């Protein structure tokens, strides 16, 4: 448990380790039950429910004005966002 938490860069107290060991043991017991199920004749699936596109239609709409957008900018210059240089020579 401590090795896994170190790999995940998650700090755990000794109390956390004890609690999670119990929880992990119970999860593994559930996997043992699932492993005993007869899955012969059941085709492998990546998704068990039907998925559909839930995005809205891509329709043009009015844009915000330059003034409205730049009103939220911490710094601006000549009608543009002013930012710190990312790449310097």
C-alpha positions in Angstrom: 0.0 0.0 0.0 2.8 2.4 0.9 4.6 1.6 -2.4 1.5 2.3 -4.4 0.9 5.6 -2.6 4.5 6.6 -3.2 4.2 5.8 -6.9 1.0 7.9 -7.0 2.7 10.7 -5.0 -0.1 10.5 -2.4 0.9 10.9 1.2 -0.8 8.4 3.5 -0.8 8.3 7.3 -0.6 4.9 9.1 -4.3 5.2 9.8 -5.1 5.7 6.1 -3.0 2.7 5.2 -5.0 0.5 7.6 -8.3 1.8 6.4 -7.4 1.5 2.7 -6.0 -2.0 3.1 -9.3 -3.1 4.5 -11.2 -1.4 1.6 -8.8 -2.8 -1.0 -9.3 -6.3 0.4 -13.1 -6.0 0.1 -12.7 -4.8 -3.5 -10.5 -7.7 -4.3 -13.1 -10.1 -2.8 -15.7 -8.6 -5.2 -13.4 -9.3 -8.1 -13.1 -12.9 -6.9 -16.9 -13.2 -7.1 -16.9 -11.7 -10.6 -14.2 -14.1 -11.7 -16.4 -17.1 -10.8 -19.2 -15.9 -13.2 -19.9 -17.9 -16.3 -19.3 -15.5 -19.2 -19.2 -18.2 -21.9 -21.1 -17.0 -24.9 -21.1 -13.3 -23.9 -19.3 -11.2 -26.5 -16.7 -8.8 -25.2 -17.9 -5.2 -25.1 -16.2 -1.9 -24.6 -19.5 -0.1 -23.9 -22.6 -1.7 -22.5 -25.0 1.1 -23.1 -25.7 3.0 -26.4 -23.8 6.2 -26.7 -25.0 9.1 -28.8 -23.6 12.5 -29.5 -24.9 14.9 -26.9 -23.2 18.1 -28.2 -25.2 21.0 -29.5 -25.2 21.9 -33.2 -22.4 24.1 -34.3 -24.3 27.2 -35.2 -22.8 30.7 -35.6 -23.7 33.2 -32.9 -22.6 36.8 -32.2 -19.2 37.1 -30.6 -18.3 39.3 -27.6 -16.9 42.7 -28.4 -13.2 43.3 -28.1 -13.8 45.8 -25.3 -15.8 43.2 -23.3 -13.1 40.5 -23.7 -10.2 42.9 -22.8 -12.1 44.2 -19.8 -11.1 41.0 -18.0 -7.4 41.1 -19.1 -4.9 41.8 -16.4 -2.8 43.7 -18.9 -3.6 44.9 -22.4 -1.8 47.0 -25.0 -3.0 48.4 -28.4 -6.3 46.4 -28.1 -4.5 43.0 -27.5 -3.7 40.9 -24.5 -0.3 41.7 -23.0 1.4 38.6 -21.6 4.8 37.7 -20.2 7.2 36.3 -22.9 7.1 32.5 -22.8 10.2 32.0 -25.0 13.0 34.4 -24.6 16.0 34.6 -26.9 
